Amino acid sequence: MLVFIAALAWANWPAARVAEGVKADLVVVRKSARVLELYAANSLLKSYAVSLGDDPIGPKRAEGDGRTPEGAYVLDYRKADSSFHRALHISYPSASDAAHAQASGVNPGGLIMLHGLPNGLGLVGKLHRFFDWTDGCVAVTNPEIEEIWAAVADGTQIRIEP
């Protein structure tokens, strides 16, 4: 029981925050490292450990493939009433993603988000990072998505690297 309580405390222990009012102008996700980085004027503001799609190796090619996209996108809108604790939409599919899918005769999918944990499961905290569990999204803890939400504006560039 004590181990469970210690794990739960670690899972929800807050890290140093991005200073209030500081805005990121670039988000970089490094899939192989399972990390998301916020940058402002080429300076790293903060890094976050993430979970990805449940089949994360390689670029997203089709709806339901469980992959997180790779490429240059934009965080184009936010969804406060998501089924996850806050969500920022990633502008996937790009024109080239859509063309590749069309040439392959598949639907590229969509609704790829940077989001927190499923509503009602916030207590899981950092423990979610032990496996990739999304349908292709990028997931962080609820306190982290709150911080990212405040630090990025709609239209912020997001680069997702292999």
BELFENBEL-V606914 format. One record per helix or strand of 3 or more residues. SS is the DSSP state (a for helix, b for strand). FROM is the first residue (numbers start at 1). LEN is the number of residues. If there is no record, write none. Layout:
SS_FROM_LEN, SS_FROM_LEN
This chain:
a_2_10, b_26_5, a_31_3, b_35_6, b_43_7, b_71_9, b_87_4, a_95_10, b_113_3, a_122_9, a_142_10, b_156_6
